[in-house]
Every structure is written in C-alpha cells, then in structure tokens.
Amino acid sequence: MDALTIHEAAQTTGWSPRMLRYIERAGLIEPQRSASGYRLYGAAELQRLRTLKELLDEHDVGLGEIGFALRLRRDADLRAEVEAWFEAKPERPTHVPAPDWLAFEQEKHSRLLTAAATRRKTPTPTETA
C-alpha cells in the first residue's frame, strides 16, 4: 500500500502531526494502520484532509464545529434536542410571578455554575487511586 507516515502527511498537507491526531480523534479522518500500529495516510486520506481545509477556509468554521456537525449526524437524540432548543420560545414558568422571573433565572444559573465548579473539583477515580 502506498502511504505516508503521520510526519510525511503533515509535511504534505500543512497540518501538524498533533492536528492530524486531533482530526482523527474527532472522527473526521480515519487513517489506516500499519501492522505495528503506525498511522498511514493514503491518497484518500490526503484528499479528505485537503477538502477539509478547503471547507474550513471557505466557510470560516473551525474543526470543533465540523466535529460537532459530525456528532449531530451520528447522534439522533442530540440532533433532536438541539432542534427542539432552536424551536423553543422563552417562557416564564407559571409559578413564577413576572417581576420575579429575572431573579428566578439568575438563581438557576448560580446553582448551575456552583454544580459545575463542584464537579470540576471532585477527583476522578483515577486521581484518587
């Protein structure tokens, strides 16, 4: 099989080896592997990398956005929830009086931020081992 190593592919495409690994982790490119596990980039992978770069440049988007678009294509539940969010209209909860709506939303955000900060501080099982 005619193929380039990750370093040769990086030199050819202008992507760094680190970015090529990131692109692979995002599921955007899947290079073949040698018997010893090295990434191998053939003509098909080089074409995908070129057209990916053209897509990013032409539409002024980032790799993360393309990765998310791929995730939306693959995850029907996520796609449905994102669609529902776009269609949803802000609506005051019926149990909250109109003058208290802003404070109610601020309090909800405050609790969300506190919970997120607590999760970040909680050690993972590998950190405690």
C-alpha positions in Angstrom: 0.0 0.0 0.0 1.3 3.4 -0.9 1.0 5.6 2.2 2.7 8.3 4.1 3.6 8.3 7.8 2.0 11.0 10.0 5.1 13.2 9.7 5.2 12.9 5.9 1.4 13.6 5.8 1.9 16.6 8.0 4.6 18.0 5.7 2.5 17.3 2.6 -0.8 18.7 3.9 0.3 21.6 6.1 -1.4 20.1 9.1 0.8 19.4 12.1 1.1 15.8 13.4 -0.7 17.0 16.5 -3.6 18.4 14.5 -3.8 15.1 12.4 -4.2 13.2 15.7 -6.9 15.7 16.8 -8.7 15.3 13.4 -8.6 11.5 13.9 -9.9 11.7 17.5 -12.8 13.9 16.3 -13.7 11.2 13.8 -13.2 13.3 10.7 -10.4 11.2 9.2 -9.6 7.6 9.9 -6.1 6.7 8.6 -5.1 3.1 8.0 -2.7 1.5 10.5 0.4 -0.5 9.8 1.0 -3.9 11.3 2.8 -2.1 14.1 0.1 0.4 14.7 1.5 3.5 12.9 -0.9 5.8 11.1 -0.7 5.6 7.4 -2.2 8.3 5.1 -3.0 7.2 1.6 -4.4 9.2 -1.3 -8.0 9.0 0.1 -6.9 10.4 3.4 -4.9 13.2 1.8 -7.8 14.2 -0.3 -10.1 14.3 2.7 -7.6 16.5 4.6 -7.3 18.8 1.6 -11.0 19.1 1.2 -11.5 19.6 4.9 -9.0 22.5 4.9 -10.9 24.0 1.9 -14.2 23.6 3.7 -12.9 25.3 6.8 -11.4 28.2 4.8 -14.4 28.6 2.5 -17.0 28.8 5.3 -14.8 30.3 8.1 -15.5 27.5 10.5 -13.3 25.6 12.9 -12.5 21.9 13.3 -14.6 21.8 16.5 -17.6 23.0 14.6 -17.1 20.3 11.9 -16.7 17.7 14.7 -19.9 18.8 16.3 -21.7 18.7 12.9 -20.5 15.1 12.6 -21.7 14.3 16.1 -25.1 15.7 15.2 -25.3 13.5 12.1 -24.5 10.4 14.2 -26.5 11.1 17.4 -30.2 11.3 16.7 -31.0 12.2 20.3 -28.6 15.1 20.4 -29.9 16.2 17.0 -33.5 16.2 18.2 -32.6 18.1 21.4 -30.7 20.7 19.5 -33.6 21.1 17.1 -36.0 21.4 20.0 -33.8 24.1 21.6 -33.8 26.1 18.4 -37.6 25.9 18.2 -38.3 26.6 21.8 -39.5 30.0 22.8 -38.5 31.6 26.2 -41.5 31.3 28.5 -41.9 32.3 32.1 -42.7 29.4 34.4 -46.3 29.7 35.5 -45.4 29.5 39.2 -43.0 32.5 38.9 -44.5 36.0 39.1 -43.4 38.2 36.2 -41.5 40.6 38.4 -39.5 37.7 39.9 -38.6 36.0 36.6 -35.2 37.6 36.2 -34.2 36.7 39.8 -35.5 33.2 39.3 -33.3 32.7 36.2 -30.3 34.3 37.9 -30.7 31.8 40.8 -30.9 28.9 38.4 -27.7 30.0 36.7 -26.0 30.4 40.0 -26.9 26.8 41.0 -25.7 25.5 37.6 -22.3 27.3 38.0 -21.9 26.0 41.6 -22.7 22.5 40.5 -20.2 22.7 37.6 -17.5 24.1 39.8 -18.1 21.2 42.3 -17.9 18.6 39.6 -14.5 20.1 38.4 -13.1 19.9 42.0 -14.3 16.3 42.6 -11.4 14.0 41.9 -12.0 11.3 39.3 -11.5 7.6 40.4 -8.1 7.6 38.7 -7.0 10.7 40.6 -7.8 9.1 43.9 -6.1 5.8 43.2 
